[in-house]
Amino acid sequence: MAMTPEGRVKQAVRKVLQDYKCYYFFPVQNGMGRTGIPDIIGCIPTVITPDMVGKTIGQFVAIETKAPGKLRNVTANQRRELGMVADSGGLAVLADKAETVDQAIKGRPLVGEVIWGE
């Protein structure tokens, strides 16, 4: 079976998350949950500086993927969910390429933010 353009983006994002040793999963959209849940949910390992105990913690990440050039197709429900993740201190990313996710993880803040892609 041929992979869709969005499927190729998801596959590339999976590789980025694996490279950062993130925990992640793809929630099953079966109509029983909330509308607009991001495509990928995960946890990014985060090293806290020695001034902050020196422990590694995880930061929640939610990633909504779109086919290349289709970022404008994000729905109001998807925007709402990404905003709620950021408002709760997580990292929310809308991406149509894996590089957006890679840059968001490298430069992520320790407080919530939505990375809307380009």
C-alpha positions as CSV (number, residue, x, y, z in Angstrom):
1,M,0.0,0.0,0.0
2,A,1.4,3.4,-0.9
3,M,2.1,5.9,1.9
4,T,0.3,9.2,1.9
5,P,2.2,12.5,2.0
6,E,1.1,13.0,5.7
7,G,2.1,9.4,6.4
8,R,5.7,10.2,5.1
9,V,5.8,13.2,7.5
10,K,4.7,11.0,10.4
11,Q,7.3,8.4,9.5
12,A,10.1,11.1,9.4
13,V,8.8,12.6,12.7
14,R,8.9,9.1,14.3
15,K,12.7,9.0,13.4
16,V,13.3,12.4,15.0
17,L,11.6,11.3,18.2
18,Q,13.5,8.0,18.3
19,D,16.8,10.0,17.8
20,Y,15.9,12.0,20.9
21,K,14.9,8.9,22.8
22,C,11.4,10.2,23.3
23,Y,8.5,8.1,24.5
24,Y,5.7,8.6,22.0
25,F,2.5,7.0,20.6
26,F,-0.1,7.6,17.9
27,P,-3.5,7.8,19.6
28,V,-6.3,5.8,17.9
29,Q,-9.0,8.1,16.6
30,N,-12.1,6.0,17.1
31,G,-14.8,8.6,17.8
32,M,-14.8,7.9,21.5
33,G,-12.4,10.6,22.6
34,R,-12.1,14.3,22.1
35,T,-12.1,15.9,18.7
36,G,-8.9,17.4,17.6
37,I,-6.4,15.3,19.5
38,P,-2.9,15.6,18.0
39,D,-1.5,12.8,15.8
40,I,1.4,12.1,18.1
41,I,1.6,12.3,21.9
42,G,4.9,11.9,23.7
43,C,7.4,12.8,26.4
44,I,10.8,14.4,25.7
45,P,13.7,13.6,28.1
46,T,14.8,16.9,29.6
47,V,18.0,17.4,31.6
48,I,17.6,20.0,34.3
49,T,20.7,22.0,35.1
50,P,22.7,21.3,38.3
51,D,21.1,24.4,39.8
52,M,17.8,22.7,39.4
53,V,18.6,19.4,41.1
54,G,20.4,17.7,38.2
55,K,17.7,15.3,37.4
56,T,16.2,14.3,34.0
57,I,12.5,15.0,33.7
58,G,10.1,14.5,30.8
59,Q,8.3,17.3,29.0
60,F,4.9,16.5,27.4
61,V,4.8,17.0,23.6
62,A,1.8,16.9,21.2
63,I,2.5,16.9,17.5
64,E,-0.1,17.5,14.8
65,T,1.2,16.5,11.4
66,K,0.0,17.7,8.0
67,A,1.1,16.8,4.5
68,P,3.8,19.1,3.1
69,G,2.3,22.5,2.3
70,K,-1.0,21.8,4.1
71,L,-0.4,23.5,7.4
72,R,-3.4,25.8,6.6
73,N,-5.6,22.7,6.9
74,V,-5.4,22.6,10.7
75,T,-8.9,22.6,12.2
76,A,-10.2,24.8,15.0
77,N,-10.4,21.7,17.2
78,Q,-6.8,20.9,16.5
79,R,-5.7,24.5,17.2
80,R,-7.7,24.4,20.5
81,E,-6.0,21.1,21.6
82,L,-2.5,22.3,20.7
83,G,-3.2,25.6,22.7
84,M,-4.4,23.6,25.7
85,V,-1.2,21.5,25.7
86,A,0.9,24.7,25.6
87,D,-1.2,26.4,28.3
88,S,-0.5,23.4,30.5
89,G,3.3,23.7,30.1
90,G,3.7,21.2,27.3
91,L,5.3,21.6,23.9
92,A,2.8,21.7,21.0
93,V,3.9,21.4,17.4
94,L,2.1,21.7,14.1
95,A,4.5,20.3,11.4
96,D,4.5,19.4,7.8
97,K,8.1,18.3,7.9
98,A,10.3,16.5,10.4
99,E,12.7,19.4,10.6
100,T,10.1,21.5,12.4
101,V,9.8,18.9,15.1
102,D,13.6,18.6,15.4
103,Q,14.0,22.4,15.7
104,A,11.2,22.6,18.2
105,I,12.8,19.9,20.4
106,K,16.3,21.5,20.2
107,G,15.1,25.0,21.1
108,R,12.1,24.1,23.3
109,P,11.3,26.3,26.2
110,L,10.6,24.8,29.7
111,V,7.2,26.4,29.6
112,G,4.4,25.8,27.2
113,E,4.6,27.1,23.6
114,V,2.9,26.2,20.3
115,I,5.3,25.9,17.4
116,W,3.0,26.5,14.4
117,G,5.4,25.5,11.7
118,E,6.2,27.8,8.8
